[in-house]
Amino acid sequence: MSCDIVSEAVHRGSRRSIAARIPPTAGTLRNTMARSGLELYLSGVFTSFTRWLTKHIMKGMPNSKPRVIPPLPGWPRKEAAILAEVTDAAVAVELWVQLRHVRDWLQAAQEGAQDLFHEHPSSKILARRAEALEAAHGLENALPAFHALTDGLADCTSERLAVACVAVADWANEAGFGTTAAQFAAASTRADPQSPVCHNVAGLTHRKEGEWSSAELYYLRAAYLAREQNNVDERVSAHIGLAALWLSRGHPRRARRHLDTATNAATRSGSLWLAGHAQHDLMLMLTECGDYGQAERAASRAVGLYPLNDPRFPYLAADFAFLQIAQHRYAESIPLLERFLELVTEPAQQVIGLSLKARAYAGAGRVDELDRVRAHVISLVAVHTQDRPAAFYHLAEAARSCGRWQAAEEFASLAHEEARQRGDISVALHSAALLSKIAARKYPEASAAPDSTTTRRTTANALFVRLARWNPGARKGRKRTRRRNHWAA
C-alpha cells in the first residue's frame, strides 16, 4: 500500500554525518543507475517505433472512431469551506471573496462581465487586500490577478486568471487545505478549458478530496488535451494521476496499464524525470500487491531516473521505507524516515511520514519513541485531514505490533470509517482486513533479520547518498511543476 493510501523542502542536517554511514560504492551506484535508465530508454525507443509503424499501417483504414473529449464535471459551490479551512482569517476571507468573483465572472456573458464589479475599490477593500497579501506567502503574484479582474483592468485575461487559480490551488495543496485547492483548480479549468495543466491540477486536488468521478473526468480531459497539443509532460502526469486514482479504487491492473503508458511516453520523449515518477508509483502499487521483489526493482529504476534535486525525491526515500516496513524490516526503515522528516518540514506532508515512523518504532520495539510520535500524528491530523485514514491505519498497525489491542481496534475503525466516507476502497479493504486480524489477536510477523540482497542494499545506499546531496533550490534546467503527487498514489 502506498504512503498516500495508508495513502517539495529545506535541506537540513549534516551531509558529512549521512555520508559517513554509507560504504564507498558511488561508482557502483552510478553504473547501476545508468544501466537502469539506458534499459528503460531503449525499451521506450522500441515501443515508439512499433507504435509509429502501426499508426502508418492503420492510416486511412475505415471505421476509425474519433476521440471524444469528456465533459467538464460539475462545480458545486463550496466557497464557505474556505473560511473554516484556511487558518489565517485575512487570507481566508480574501480567497473566499475572490473565488466568488471568479465564479460570477465566468458565469456572466463576456460582453457584460466588466459591469459586474466596481472599478474603484473602497479604502476598506484596499486594506483587506493589503492584509491578505502580507499574510499569504506564496500568493504575491496570484492575488493581484484577481484584483485586476474586479478593478476592470484590461490586462486581466482568462489565461491570467487560470494561472492565478492554479497558483492558489498549488499553495493550498501544499498547506493541506484540500477543499480550497479543489475549488480553485476547478475554477482554472473553466477559465482556460484548453489547458491540460489546469485539468491535471484539478484531477489531483479532487482525487485527494475523494471526489473520484470528478477527478477521473479531469484526468481524462488532461490526457486528451495534452495528446492533442503534443504536451508529453502533462499527458504523462495525467496517466500517473489516473493510475493513482484506480489504485485507490481497488483496481491495480488498470493502474498498472496507466503507469506503463506513462513510463513509455516519458522515456520516448526524453522526460526521464517523469519516468522516474511513474516507476516510483509502480513501486508502491507492487508493494500493495505483495510483489516485493518487483517493487525493489522498480525502486532501483526510479532512483536512477530521478534528477538530483527533484522536489519529490525525499518522498521516494520515505516510500521505499514503507516497502521495508511491509517486509518487516523496521530497523532498516527508520534512518530513511528520519532523514525524510528532516528535509520535508510542511506539517501536512509530514503526517504520513510520522505515522510510518510510529509503525517502524513499534516493529523495532522502541515503544517510548512510538508514544511520542503517535501523539504528534494525532495533533496533526486534527488540522490536516487529507491523509487521516492512512495515518490512522499505520497507527493501528503500530498498536497491533505492541499488543495494544484496544487502541489498535480504535485506530483501525477510524481508518475504515473515514476511508468508506471518502470512497477510498483500498484503505477501506486494508483496514477491514486489519480489524479481522485484531479481533483474532494476531500479531504481525517479527522483525526480519538484515540481509544483503544486492538490489535492496544498492537502492538504500543510493537513497542515502542522494538525500545527503539533495538541494531543490540548486535545481538547474527548465522549471518543473510542483503539482506532482508527493506521496505516490
C-alpha positions in Angstrom: 0.0 0.0 0.0 1.3 3.5 -0.8 2.1 6.1 1.7 -0.9 8.1 0.4 -3.2 5.3 1.0 -2.2 4.0 4.4 -2.1 6.9 1.0 8.6 19.7 -2.5 11.5 21.2 1.1 14.5 22.7 3.0 17.8 20.8 3.2 18.9 20.4 6.8 21.3 18.3 8.7 24.9 17.4 8.2 25.9 15.9 4.9 29.0 14.5 6.4 27.1 12.6 9.1 24.9 10.9 6.5 27.7 10.2 4.1 29.8 8.7 6.8 27.4 5.9 7.2 27.5 4.9 3.5 30.1 2.5 2.2 32.2 3.9 -0.7 30.1 2.5 -3.6 29.4 5.7 -5.5 30.9 4.3 -8.7 28.8 1.1 -8.4 25.7 3.2 -7.8 26.3 5.4 -10.8 26.8 2.4 -13.1 23.7 0.7 -11.8 21.5 3.8 -12.2 22.9 4.5 -15.7 22.1 0.9 -16.8 18.6 1.2 -15.4 18.0 4.5 -17.3 19.5 3.1 -20.5 17.5 -0.1 -20.5 14.3 1.9 -19.9 15.2 4.3 -22.7 15.9 1.6 -25.2 12.6 -0.1 -24.3 10.8 3.2 -24.9 12.5 3.6 -28.3 11.4 0.2 -29.4 7.8 0.8 -28.3 7.8 4.2 -30.1 8.9 2.5 -33.3 6.3 -0.2 -33.2 3.6 2.4 -32.5 4.8 4.6 -35.3 4.7 1.6 -37.7 1.2 0.6 -36.5 0.0 4.2 -37.0 1.1 4.3 -40.6 -0.2 0.9 -41.4 -3.6 1.8 -39.9 -3.8 5.3 -41.5 -6.7 5.6 -43.9 -8.4 2.4 -42.8 -12.2 2.7 -42.3 -14.3 2.6 -39.1 -11.7 4.6 -37.1 -13.6 6.3 -34.2 -12.8 9.9 -33.5 -11.6 10.8 -30.0 -14.3 12.5 -27.9 -13.2 14.7 -25.0 -15.2 14.1 -21.8 -17.3 16.9 -20.5 -16.3 19.0 -17.5 -17.7 17.7 -14.2 -19.9 19.8 -12.0 -18.5 22.6 -9.9 -20.5 22.6 -6.6 -20.5 25.8 -4.5 -18.2 25.1 -1.6 -16.7 28.6 -1.1 -17.8 28.7 2.5 -15.5 25.8 3.4 -12.5 28.1 2.7 -13.4 30.3 5.7 -13.3 27.2 8.0 -10.3 25.6 6.4 -7.7 28.3 5.8 -6.1 29.1 9.2 -5.2 32.8 8.6 -8.5 34.7 8.8 -7.4 37.6 6.4 -6.3 35.1 3.7 -9.4 33.0 4.1 -11.7 36.0 3.7 -9.8 37.3 0.6 -9.8 33.9 -1.1 -13.5 33.4 -0.3 -14.3 36.8 -1.9 -12.1 36.3 -4.9 -13.4 32.8 -5.7 -17.0 34.1 -5.6 -15.9 36.9 -8.0 -14.2 34.4 -10.4 -17.3 32.2 -10.4 -19.6 35.2 -11.1 -17.3 36.5 -13.9 -17.1 33.0 -15.5 -20.8 32.6 -15.5 -21.6 36.0 -16.9 -21.7 36.8 -20.6 -18.2 38.0 -21.7 -19.6 41.3 -23.1 -21.2 42.1 -19.7 -18.5 40.9 -17.4 -16.9 44.3 -17.0 -20.1 45.6 -15.4 -20.1 43.1 -12.5 -17.6 44.9 -10.3 -16.8 48.4 -9.2 -13.8 49.8 -11.0 -12.6 51.9 -8.0 -12.3 49.8 -4.8 -13.0 51.4 -1.5 -10.4 52.1 1.2 -11.8 49.2 3.2 -11.3 46.8 0.3 -7.8 48.0 -0.3 -7.0 47.5 3.4 -8.3 43.9 3.3 -6.2 43.2 0.2 -3.1 44.6 1.8 -3.6 42.5 4.9 -4.1 39.3 2.9 -1.1 40.0 0.7 1.1 40.4 3.8 0.0 37.2 5.3 -0.3 34.9 2.3 3.3 34.0 1.5 3.4 32.4 -1.9 0.4 34.2 -3.4 2.1 37.5 -4.2 1.5 37.0 -7.9 -1.9 35.3 -7.8 -3.9 37.8 -5.7 -3.1 40.8 -7.9 -4.6 38.9 -10.9 -7.9 38.6 -9.0 -7.7 42.3 -8.1 -7.2 43.2 -11.8 -10.4 41.3 -12.6 -12.6 43.2 -10.1 -10.9 46.5 -10.8 -11.8 46.2 -14.5 -8.1 46.3 -15.7 -7.6 45.5 -19.4 -4.7 43.1 -18.7 -6.9 40.6 -16.8 -7.4 37.8 -19.4 -8.9 34.4 -18.8 -5.5 32.8 -19.2 -4.0 35.0 -16.5 -6.9 34.2 -14.3 -6.4 30.5 -14.8 -2.7 30.8 -13.9 -3.7 32.6 -10.7 -6.2 29.9 -9.8 -3.6 27.2 -10.3 -1.2 29.1 -8.1 -3.7 29.2 -5.3 -4.5 25.5 -5.8 -0.8 24.7 -5.5 -0.4 26.8 -2.4 -3.5 25.3 -0.8 -2.5 21.8 -1.7 1.0 22.3 -0.1 -0.7 23.7 3.0 -3.2 20.8 3.3 -6.3 23.0 2.5 -7.9 20.4 0.3 -11.3 22.0 -0.4 -9.7 25.3 -1.2 -7.3 23.7 -3.6 -10.1 21.7 -5.4 -12.3 24.8 -5.7 -9.6 27.0 -7.3 -8.4 24.2 -9.5 -12.0 23.7 -10.8 -12.2 27.4 -11.5 -8.9 27.3 -13.5 -10.4 24.7 -15.9 -13.4 27.0 -16.6 -11.1 30.0 -17.1 -8.9 28.0 -19.5 -10.7 24.9 -20.7 -7.9 24.0 -23.2 -5.1 23.8 -20.6 -4.0 20.3 -19.6 -2.1 21.8 -16.7 -5.3 23.1 -15.2 -7.0 19.8 -15.6 -4.2 17.8 -14.1 -4.2 20.1 -11.1 -8.0 19.7 -10.8 -7.6 15.9 -11.1 -5.0 15.8 -8.3 -6.9 18.0 -5.9 -10.3 16.3 -6.4 -8.7 12.9 -6.1 -7.1 13.9 -2.7 -10.6 15.0 -1.6 -12.1 11.7 -2.5 -14.2 13.1 -5.4 -13.3 10.2 -7.7 -15.7 10.7 -10.6 -14.7 14.4 -11.0 -11.0 13.5 -10.7 -11.3 10.9 -13.4 -13.0 13.3 -15.8 -10.4 16.0 -15.2 -7.5 13.5 -15.7 -9.1 12.1 -18.9 -9.6 15.7 -20.2 -5.9 16.4 -19.3 -4.7 13.4 -21.2 -6.8 14.2 -24.3 -5.8 17.9 -24.4 -2.1 17.1 -23.8 -2.2 14.5 -26.6 -3.8 16.9 -29.0 -1.3 19.6 -28.1 1.7 17.2 -28.1 2.4 18.1 -24.4 4.2 15.0 -23.3 4.8 16.1 -19.7 1.1 16.8 -18.9 0.0 13.6 -20.7 2.3 11.5 -18.6 1.2 13.3 -15.5 -2.5 12.6 -16.4 -1.7 8.9 -16.7 0.2 8.9 -13.4 -2.8 10.5 -11.8 -5.2 8.0 -13.3 -3.1 5.2 -12.0 -3.2 6.6 -8.5 -7.0 7.0 -8.8 -7.6 3.4 -9.9 -5.2 2.1 -7.3 -7.2 3.9 -4.6 -10.4 2.5 -6.1 -9.0 -1.1 -5.8 -8.1 -1.7 -9.5 -4.4 -2.4 -9.6 -4.4 -3.8 -13.1 -5.9 -0.7 -14.5 -3.4 1.3 -12.5 -0.6 -0.7 -14.0 -1.7 0.0 -17.5 -1.6 3.7 -16.9 1.8 3.5 -15.3 3.2 1.6 -18.3 1.7 4.2 -20.6 3.3 7.0 -18.6 6.7 5.3 -18.5 6.8 4.6 -22.2 5.6 8.1 -23.2 8.1 9.7 -20.8 11.1 7.7 -22.0 10.3 8.2 -25.7 10.2 12.0 -25.2 13.4 12.0 -23.0 11.5 13.2 -19.9 13.3 10.6 -17.7 12.3 12.6 -14.5 8.6 11.8 -15.3 9.5 8.2 -16.0 11.1 8.2 -12.5 7.8 9.4 -11.0 5.9 6.6 -12.8 8.4 4.0 -11.6 8.0 5.5 -8.1 4.3 4.9 -8.2 4.7 1.5 -9.7 6.9 0.5 -6.7 4.0 1.4 -4.4 1.5 -0.5 -6.4 3.6 -3.6 -6.4 4.2 -3.2 -2.7 0.4 -3.1 -2.2 0.1 -6.3 -4.3 2.8 -8.0 -2.2 5.3 -8.4 -5.1 8.2 -7.1 -3.1 10.9 -8.2 -5.5 9.4 -6.4 -8.4 8.8 -3.4 -6.2 12.5 -3.3 -5.2 13.5 -3.3 -8.9 11.0 -0.5 -9.7 12.5 1.5 -6.8 16.0 0.9 -8.2 14.9 2.2 -11.6 13.2 5.2 -10.0 16.4 6.2 -8.2 18.3 6.0 -11.5 15.8 8.1 -13.3 15.1 10.9 -10.8 17.2 14.1 -11.3 19.5 15.0 -8.5 17.3 17.8 -6.9 13.8 16.7 -7.9 11.4 18.1 -5.4 9.7 14.7 -4.9 12.9 12.7 -4.3 12.6 12.6 -0.5 9.2 11.0 -0.9 10.7 8.2 -2.8 13.0 7.6 0.1 10.1 7.5 2.5 8.0 5.3 0.2 11.0 2.9 0.0 11.0 2.9 3.8 7.3 1.8 3.6 8.4 -1.1 1.3 10.9 -2.1 4.0 8.2 -1.9 6.7 5.9 -4.1 4.5 8.8 -6.6 4.5 9.1 -6.3 8.3 12.5 -4.6 8.1 11.6 -2.0 10.6 15.0 -1.0 11.8 16.3 -0.5 8.3 13.4 1.9 7.5 13.9 4.2 10.5 17.0 6.1 9.2 15.3 6.9 5.9 12.2 8.2 7.6 14.2 10.3 10.0 16.1 11.8 7.1 12.9 12.5 5.2 11.3 14.3 8.2 14.5 16.5 8.4 14.1 17.6 4.8 10.3 17.9 4.4 9.0 20.2 7.1 5.5 21.1 6.0 3.1 19.7 8.7 0.6 18.5 6.1 3.3 16.5 4.3 4.7 15.0 7.5 1.5 13.2 8.5 2.3 10.0 6.6 6.0 10.1 7.3 5.4 10.4 11.1 2.7 7.6 11.1 5.1 5.4 9.2 7.8 6.2 11.7 5.5 5.2 14.5 4.9 1.9 12.9 8.6 1.3 12.4 9.3 2.2 16.0 6.7 -0.3 17.1 8.0 -3.0 15.0 11.5 -2.4 16.2 10.4 -2.5 19.8 11.1 1.2 20.6 7.8 1.8 22.5 8.8 5.1 24.1 9.5 6.8 20.8 6.3 5.3 19.5 4.2 7.1 22.1 5.8 10.4 21.3 5.4 10.2 17.6 1.8 8.9 17.9 0.8 11.9 19.9 2.4 14.2 17.2 0.4 12.4 14.5 -2.9 12.8 16.3 -2.3 16.5 16.8 -1.5 17.0 13.1 -4.5 15.0 11.7 -6.8 17.2 13.7 -5.9 20.1 11.4 -4.6 18.3 8.2 -7.3 15.8 7.3 -6.3 14.7 3.7 -4.1 11.8 4.9 -6.1 10.9 8.0 -7.4 7.5 7.0 -3.9 6.3 6.0 -2.4 7.8 9.2 -4.9 6.0 11.4 -4.2 2.7 9.5 -0.5 3.0 10.3 -1.2 3.9 13.9 -3.4 0.8 14.2 -0.6 -1.4 12.8 1.8 0.2 15.3 -0.6 -0.6 18.2 -1.0 -4.2 16.9 2.7 -4.7 16.9 2.8 -3.8 20.6 -0.2 -5.8 21.6 -2.3 -2.8 22.4 -5.5 -4.3 21.0 -8.0 -1.7 22.2 -6.0 1.2 20.6 -5.4 -0.9 17.5 -9.1 -1.5 17.1 -10.0 2.2 17.6 -7.5 3.4 15.1 -8.4 0.7 12.5 -12.1 1.5 12.9 -11.4 5.2 12.4 -9.4 4.4 9.3 -12.1 2.2 7.9 -14.9 4.6 8.6 -13.2 7.6 7.1 -12.0 5.6 4.1 -15.6 4.5 3.4 -16.8 8.1 3.7 -14.2 9.2 1.2 -14.8 6.3 -1.2 -11.2 5.1 -0.8 -11.7 1.4 -1.4 -8.1 0.4 -1.0 -7.8 1.8 2.5 -11.2 0.5 3.5 -10.3 -3.0 2.4 -7.0 -3.0 4.2 -8.4 -1.6 7.4 -11.2 -4.2 7.3 -8.7 -6.9 7.0 -6.7 -5.4 9.8 -9.8 -5.3 12.0 -10.2 -9.1 11.5 -6.5 -9.7 12.5 -7.0 -7.5 15.6 -10.1 -9.5 16.6 -8.1 -12.7 16.3 -5.3 -11.1 18.4 -2.9 -11.9 15.5 0.5 -10.1 15.8 2.4 -9.0 12.7 5.4 -11.0 11.8 8.6 -10.4 13.8 11.2 -8.0 12.6 13.2 -9.6 9.7 16.9 -10.0 10.1 19.1 -7.8 7.9 20.2 -9.4 4.6 22.5 -8.5 1.8 20.1 -8.5 -1.2 22.0 -6.6 -3.8 19.1 -4.6 -5.2 17.8 -3.6 -1.8 21.2 -2.7 -0.4 22.2 -0.7 -3.5 18.9 1.2 -3.6 19.1 2.1 0.1 22.7 3.3 -0.3 21.8 5.3 -3.3 18.9 7.0 -1.5 21.2 8.0 1.4 23.9 9.4 -1.0 21.3 11.3 -2.9 19.5 12.6 0.2 22.8 14.0 1.5 23.2 16.0 -1.7 19.6 16.9 -2.3 19.0 20.7 -2.6 15.9 21.7 -4.6 17.0 25.3 -4.6 20.0 24.4 -6.7 18.0 22.7 -9.3 19.1 23.7 -12.9 17.3 23.5 -16.2 13.7 24.3 -17.0 11.3 24.8 -14.2 9.2 21.7 -13.4 5.8 21.7 -11.9 5.4 21.4 -8.1 2.0 19.8 -8.6 3.1 16.2 -9.0 2.0 13.7 -6.4 4.2 13.7 -3.3 3.0 10.5 -1.7 2.7 8.0 -4.5 -0.9 7.0 -5.3 
